[in-house]
């Protein structure tokens, strides 16, 4: 029997398992049309999962590639969200088709659904993003929502997808707004990881935080030019940054580098129906401003104030939301905001990776003051901003 105090036992108990990257990434123009052989190595009976628009955009390229390889495929729609009801329906579709590989096509929620479906049915997974709105095509993580689109919980998966196919022509069929949202989601990697893990002396954590800084710089320097020339070389670099490099950071650093307050704010906002039209990255981008505002208000952090002002200018340049009104929440009630703040601050929330304690009242004050001028740091009365907002929405 191993002595529980022995070095061997201590080493075993401290093992770390990292899900860093897809086994294979294929990217380029017309990549989907050339993907048949790569998919065939994973299975012979693919179930292709996506939404109406994603399947319509992708199947003209994918179907001939699968047919050429002699693969017997079926399609299934995932619904509006990665929800428990949708997953139950899709598990039945896997059984009915006797599928041996899951191919997810679409945005973040479609890909999260496909990844979690593959895990639940023990099938390999292929992800095919139709936009650059998130890094979901890369990560070993799925977010689960209610059928109405409210965040419930996330599921850490035992591995990343076996195959990621990034077809630039397919991504280009998505509208400009999705790439803007993806830029916002990717930017959060720096602002969240630097706060939660910037002090780490662990090699991979250091690498993840530094990659997040590189990612931020790429997006600051190239996003505007990319948005002006969809499909061009700079556009592809920004797509790679939003879909791939953002995923690398989460793979290297793990959950500690992935989400802090910005994503917690997103999760809370999904419980406000007025906000359901807003994309994931739009809510996360707003959440970055909220996180920086918290650092100003609670810590008196001048660097956070300067960073927020820099982001406000960048958001203006590319069209990211800066305020609750920009997210469609000008008519939200104080009760709805309170609910979102309480949910974002619940005990298991990632917001508690901040190096200071945050209350729901402080979070609300930050949420309603994201465009406050520089120097409006520590607030003697944190409820002041909330009271002002309450007066405004009651008019």
C-alpha positions as CSV (number, residue, x, y, z in Angstrom):
1,X,0.0,0.0,0.0
2,X,1.2,3.5,-0.9
3,X,2.0,5.7,2.1
4,X,-0.3,8.7,1.8
5,X,2.4,11.0,2.9
6,X,5.0,9.7,0.5
7,X,6.3,11.8,-2.4
8,X,4.6,9.5,-4.9
9,X,1.3,9.9,-3.3
10,X,1.6,13.7,-3.1
11,X,2.6,13.8,-6.8
12,X,-0.4,11.7,-7.8
13,X,-2.8,13.9,-5.8
14,X,-1.4,17.1,-7.5
15,X,-1.8,15.8,-11.1
16,X,-3.2,18.5,-13.5
17,X,-5.1,17.5,-16.6
18,X,-5.2,20.1,-19.4
19,X,-7.4,20.2,-22.4
20,X,-5.4,22.4,-24.6
21,X,-6.4,22.2,-28.2
22,X,-8.3,20.3,-30.9
23,X,-6.4,17.2,-32.2
24,X,-6.5,18.8,-35.7
25,X,-7.2,22.3,-37.0
26,X,-7.9,22.7,-40.7
27,X,-8.3,26.3,-42.0
28,X,-8.4,28.1,-45.3
29,X,-10.7,29.0,-48.2
30,X,-13.1,26.2,-49.1
31,X,-11.8,24.2,-46.2
32,X,-15.2,22.6,-45.6
33,X,-15.4,21.3,-49.2
34,X,-12.1,19.6,-48.7
35,X,-12.8,18.1,-45.2
36,X,-14.3,14.8,-46.2
37,X,-11.2,12.7,-45.6
38,X,-10.5,14.3,-42.2
39,X,-14.1,13.6,-41.0
40,X,-14.0,10.0,-42.4
41,X,-11.1,9.2,-40.2
42,X,-13.4,9.9,-37.2
43,X,-16.5,8.0,-38.3
44,X,-18.7,6.7,-41.1
45,X,-22.1,8.0,-40.0
46,X,-21.9,11.6,-39.1
47,X,-24.8,13.5,-37.4
48,X,-24.5,17.1,-38.6
49,X,-26.0,19.4,-35.9
50,X,-26.8,23.1,-36.5
51,X,-29.5,25.7,-36.9
52,X,-31.5,26.5,-40.0
53,X,-29.3,29.2,-41.4
54,X,-26.0,27.5,-40.5
55,X,-27.0,24.2,-42.2
56,X,-28.3,26.1,-45.3
57,X,-24.9,27.9,-45.6
58,X,-22.7,24.9,-45.0
59,X,-24.4,21.9,-46.5
60,X,-23.7,22.8,-50.1
61,X,-20.0,22.5,-49.4
62,X,-20.2,19.7,-46.8
63,X,-22.6,17.3,-48.5
64,X,-20.4,16.6,-51.6
65,X,-17.4,16.1,-49.4
66,X,-19.2,13.5,-47.2
67,X,-20.7,11.8,-50.2
68,X,-17.4,11.5,-51.9
69,X,-16.1,9.6,-48.9
70,X,-19.1,7.3,-48.8
71,X,-20.3,8.6,-45.5
72,X,-23.9,8.2,-44.5
73,X,-24.9,11.4,-42.8
74,X,-28.0,12.8,-41.3
75,X,-28.8,16.4,-40.0
76,X,-30.5,17.5,-36.9
77,X,-31.4,21.0,-35.6
78,X,-30.3,22.0,-32.1
79,X,-33.0,24.6,-31.5
80,X,-32.3,28.1,-30.2
81,X,-30.0,27.3,-27.3
82,X,-27.7,24.6,-25.8
83,X,-30.5,23.5,-23.4
84,X,-31.2,20.2,-21.7
85,X,-34.3,19.7,-23.8
86,X,-32.3,20.2,-27.0
87,X,-29.7,17.8,-25.9
88,X,-32.3,15.2,-25.1
89,X,-33.7,15.5,-28.6
90,X,-30.3,15.2,-30.1
91,X,-29.3,12.2,-28.1
92,X,-32.3,10.5,-29.6
93,X,-31.2,11.6,-33.1
94,X,-27.7,10.1,-32.5
95,X,-29.4,6.8,-31.5
96,X,-31.8,6.8,-34.5
97,X,-29.1,7.5,-37.0
98,X,-26.6,5.2,-35.2
99,X,-24.2,8.1,-35.6
100,X,-20.5,7.5,-34.8
101,X,-19.3,11.2,-35.0
102,X,-21.0,14.5,-34.3
103,X,-20.4,17.5,-36.6
104,X,-21.4,20.8,-35.1
105,X,-22.0,23.7,-37.5
106,X,-22.9,27.3,-36.4
107,X,-22.2,29.8,-33.7
108,X,-21.2,29.4,-30.1
109,X,-24.4,27.8,-28.9
110,X,-24.6,25.3,-31.7
111,X,-21.0,24.3,-31.2
112,X,-21.4,24.0,-27.4
113,X,-24.4,21.8,-28.1
114,X,-22.4,19.5,-30.4
115,X,-19.5,19.3,-28.0
116,X,-21.7,18.4,-25.1
117,X,-23.7,15.9,-27.2
118,X,-20.5,14.2,-28.3
119,X,-19.4,13.9,-24.6
120,X,-22.7,12.6,-23.5
121,X,-22.9,10.0,-26.3
122,X,-19.1,9.2,-26.3
123,X,-18.7,10.2,-30.0
124,X,-15.8,12.3,-31.5
125,X,-16.7,15.9,-32.3
126,X,-16.0,18.1,-35.3
127,X,-16.7,21.8,-35.0
128,X,-17.3,24.1,-38.0
129,X,-17.8,27.7,-36.9
130,X,-20.0,29.8,-39.3
131,X,-18.8,33.1,-37.6
132,X,-15.9,34.4,-35.6
133,X,-18.3,35.4,-32.7
134,X,-16.7,33.1,-30.1
135,X,-13.8,30.6,-29.5
136,X,-16.4,27.8,-28.8
137,X,-15.0,25.8,-31.8
138,X,-11.8,25.3,-29.9
139,X,-12.6,24.9,-26.2
140,X,-13.3,21.9,-24.0
141,X,-16.3,23.7,-22.4
142,X,-20.1,24.0,-23.0
143,X,-22.5,26.5,-21.6
144,X,-26.0,25.3,-20.9
145,X,-29.0,27.6,-21.0
146,X,-32.7,27.4,-20.4
147,X,-35.0,27.1,-23.5
148,X,-35.5,30.8,-23.1
149,X,-31.8,31.6,-23.3
150,X,-30.9,32.2,-19.6
151,X,-27.5,30.8,-18.5
152,X,-27.7,27.8,-16.2
153,X,-24.3,26.3,-15.8
154,X,-21.2,25.3,-17.8
155,X,-19.7,21.9,-18.3
156,X,-16.0,21.3,-18.5
157,X,-15.3,18.6,-21.1
158,X,-12.6,15.9,-21.0
159,X,-11.1,17.0,-24.3
160,X,-11.3,19.6,-27.0
161,X,-12.9,18.7,-30.4
162,X,-11.1,16.1,-32.5
163,X,-11.3,18.3,-35.5
164,X,-11.9,22.0,-36.1
165,X,-12.6,23.2,-39.6
166,X,-12.2,27.0,-40.1
167,X,-13.5,27.8,-43.5
168,X,-12.9,31.5,-44.1
169,X,-15.5,31.6,-47.0
170,X,-18.1,30.2,-44.7
171,X,-17.3,32.6,-41.9
172,X,-17.5,35.5,-44.3
173,X,-21.2,34.7,-44.9
174,X,-21.9,35.9,-41.4
175,X,-22.6,39.6,-40.9
176,X,-20.2,42.1,-39.5
177,X,-21.8,42.2,-36.1
178,X,-20.7,38.6,-35.3
179,X,-17.0,39.5,-35.8
180,X,-17.4,42.6,-33.7
181,X,-18.9,40.5,-31.0
182,X,-16.1,38.0,-31.3
183,X,-13.5,40.7,-30.9
184,X,-15.3,41.8,-27.7
185,X,-15.3,38.2,-26.4
186,X,-11.6,37.7,-27.2
187,X,-10.6,41.0,-25.6
188,X,-11.9,39.7,-22.3
189,X,-9.1,37.1,-22.2
190,X,-6.6,39.8,-21.3
191,X,-8.7,41.8,-18.8
192,X,-9.9,38.6,-17.1
193,X,-6.7,36.5,-17.1
194,X,-4.4,39.4,-16.1
195,X,-6.5,40.0,-13.0
196,X,-7.0,36.4,-12.0
197,X,-3.7,35.0,-13.0
198,X,-1.2,37.8,-13.7
199,X,0.5,37.1,-10.4
200,X,1.0,33.4,-11.2
201,X,4.5,31.8,-11.3
202,X,3.3,28.7,-13.2
203,X,4.9,28.4,-16.6
204,X,1.7,27.7,-18.6
205,X,-0.3,30.3,-16.7
206,X,2.4,32.9,-17.5
207,X,2.3,31.8,-21.2
208,X,-1.5,32.1,-21.2
209,X,-1.5,35.6,-19.7
210,X,1.2,36.8,-22.1
211,X,-0.7,35.3,-25.1
212,X,-3.8,37.2,-23.9
213,X,-1.8,40.4,-24.0
214,X,-0.6,39.6,-27.5
215,X,-4.2,38.9,-28.5
216,X,-5.4,42.2,-27.1
217,X,-2.7,44.1,-29.0
218,X,-3.6,42.3,-32.3
219,X,-7.2,43.3,-31.9
220,X,-6.5,46.9,-31.0
221,X,-4.2,47.2,-34.0
222,X,-6.1,45.3,-36.7
223,X,-9.8,45.2,-35.9
224,X,-10.8,48.4,-37.6
225,X,-8.9,47.5,-40.8
226,X,-10.3,44.0,-40.8
227,X,-13.9,45.2,-40.5
228,X,-13.3,47.5,-43.5
229,X,-12.1,44.6,-45.7
230,X,-14.1,41.4,-45.0
231,X,-12.2,38.4,-46.5
232,X,-8.9,40.2,-46.7
233,X,-5.6,39.2,-45.1
234,X,-6.0,41.3,-42.0
235,X,-9.6,40.1,-41.7
236,X,-8.4,36.6,-41.6
237,X,-5.8,37.4,-38.9
238,X,-8.6,38.9,-36.7
239,X,-10.8,35.8,-37.3
240,X,-7.8,33.6,-36.3
241,X,-7.3,35.7,-33.2
242,X,-11.0,35.6,-32.2
243,X,-11.6,31.9,-32.9
244,X,-8.2,30.2,-32.5
245,X,-5.8,32.3,-30.3
246,X,-8.6,33.0,-27.8
247,X,-9.1,29.3,-27.5
248,X,-5.3,28.7,-27.1
249,X,-5.3,31.0,-24.0
250,X,-8.1,29.0,-22.3
251,X,-6.4,25.8,-23.2
252,X,-3.0,26.9,-21.7
253,X,-4.4,28.6,-18.6
254,X,-7.5,26.6,-17.9
255,X,-10.6,27.9,-16.3
256,X,-8.6,30.3,-14.1
257,X,-7.6,32.2,-17.3
258,X,-10.9,31.9,-19.1
259,X,-13.5,33.8,-17.1
260,X,-13.8,36.4,-14.3
261,X,-16.2,39.3,-13.9
262,X,-16.8,40.0,-17.6
263,X,-18.3,36.6,-18.3
264,X,-20.1,36.6,-14.9
265,X,-21.9,39.8,-16.0
266,X,-22.8,38.1,-19.3
267,X,-24.3,35.2,-17.4
268,X,-26.4,37.5,-15.2
269,X,-27.6,39.6,-18.1
270,X,-28.9,36.5,-20.0
271,X,-31.7,36.3,-17.4
272,X,-33.2,39.6,-18.6
273,X,-35.5,38.9,-21.6
274,X,-34.8,42.4,-23.1
275,X,-31.2,41.4,-23.5
276,X,-31.7,38.1,-25.4
277,X,-31.1,39.8,-28.8
278,X,-27.6,40.8,-27.7
279,X,-24.8,38.4,-28.8
280,X,-22.6,36.7,-26.3
281,X,-19.5,38.8,-27.1
282,X,-21.5,42.0,-26.9
283,X,-22.6,41.2,-23.3
284,X,-19.0,40.1,-22.5
285,X,-17.6,43.3,-23.9
286,X,-19.9,45.3,-21.7
287,X,-18.8,43.1,-18.8
288,X,-15.2,44.1,-19.3
289,X,-16.1,47.7,-18.7
290,X,-18.1,46.6,-15.6
291,X,-15.1,44.7,-14.3
292,X,-12.8,47.7,-14.8
293,X,-15.3,49.9,-13.2
294,X,-15.4,47.6,-10.2
295,X,-11.6,47.8,-9.9
296,X,-11.9,51.6,-9.9
297,X,-14.7,51.8,-7.4
298,X,-13.6,49.1,-4.9
299,X,-9.9,49.4,-5.2
300,X,-9.4,53.0,-6.5
301,X,-7.4,51.5,-9.3
302,X,-6.2,54.3,-11.6
303,X,-4.8,51.9,-14.3
304,X,-8.3,50.3,-14.6
305,X,-9.8,53.8,-15.1
306,X,-7.3,54.5,-17.9
307,X,-7.9,51.1,-19.5
308,X,-11.7,51.7,-19.4
309,X,-11.3,55.0,-21.2
310,X,-9.1,53.3,-23.8
311,X,-11.7,50.6,-24.4
312,X,-14.5,53.2,-24.6
313,X,-12.7,54.8,-27.6
314,X,-12.1,51.4,-29.2
315,X,-15.7,50.4,-28.7
316,X,-16.8,53.6,-30.4
317,X,-14.5,52.8,-33.3
318,X,-15.8,49.3,-34.0
319,X,-19.3,49.4,-32.6
320,X,-19.3,47.5,-29.3
321,X,-21.9,48.3,-26.6
322,X,-20.7,50.7,-23.8
323,X,-23.9,51.0,-21.7
324,X,-26.9,49.1,-20.6
325,X,-28.9,51.2,-23.1
326,X,-26.6,50.0,-25.9
327,X,-27.6,46.4,-25.0
328,X,-31.3,47.3,-25.3
329,X,-31.8,47.6,-21.5
330,X,-32.7,51.3,-21.3
331,X,-36.2,50.2,-20.2
332,X,-35.0,47.4,-17.8
333,X,-36.4,47.6,-14.4
334,X,-34.4,48.0,-11.2
335,X,-35.7,44.6,-10.1
336,X,-34.3,43.0,-13.3
337,X,-30.9,44.5,-12.9
338,X,-30.9,43.4,-9.2
339,X,-31.7,39.8,-10.3
340,X,-28.9,39.9,-12.9
341,X,-26.4,41.3,-10.3
342,X,-27.4,38.7,-7.7
343,X,-27.0,35.9,-10.2
344,X,-23.6,37.2,-11.3
345,X,-22.5,37.2,-7.6
346,X,-23.8,33.8,-6.5
347,X,-21.2,31.8,-4.6
348,X,-20.1,29.6,-7.5
349,X,-19.7,32.6,-9.9
350,X,-16.4,33.3,-11.7
351,X,-16.7,36.9,-10.4
352,X,-15.1,35.7,-7.2
353,X,-11.8,35.2,-9.1
354,X,-11.4,39.0,-8.6
355,X,-8.8,39.8,-6.0
356,X,-11.4,41.5,-3.9
357,X,-14.9,40.8,-2.6
358,X,-17.8,42.1,-4.7
359,X,-21.4,42.5,-3.6
360,X,-24.4,42.7,-5.9
361,X,-24.9,46.3,-4.9
362,X,-21.4,47.2,-6.0
363,X,-21.9,45.3,-9.2
364,X,-25.1,47.2,-10.0
365,X,-23.3,50.5,-9.3
366,X,-20.6,49.4,-11.8
367,X,-23.1,48.3,-14.4
368,X,-24.9,51.6,-14.5
369,X,-21.7,53.7,-14.6
370,X,-19.5,52.2,-17.3
371,X,-19.0,55.5,-19.1
372,X,-18.2,57.5,-16.0
373,X,-15.4,60.0,-16.5
374,X,-11.8,59.3,-15.5
375,X,-11.1,60.1,-11.9
376,X,-14.6,59.1,-10.7
377,X,-12.9,56.2,-8.8
378,X,-13.7,55.3,-5.3
379,X,-17.3,56.2,-4.6
380,X,-18.1,57.1,-1.1
381,X,-21.7,56.0,-1.7
382,X,-21.7,53.0,-4.0
383,X,-25.5,53.1,-4.1
384,X,-25.5,56.6,-5.7
385,X,-25.2,55.4,-9.2
386,X,-27.9,52.8,-8.7
387,X,-30.2,55.5,-7.2
388,X,-29.6,57.7,-10.3
389,X,-30.4,54.8,-12.6
390,X,-33.6,54.0,-10.6
391,X,-34.7,57.6,-11.0
392,X,-34.0,57.5,-14.7
393,X,-35.9,54.3,-15.5
394,X,-38.9,55.4,-13.4
395,X,-39.5,58.5,-15.4
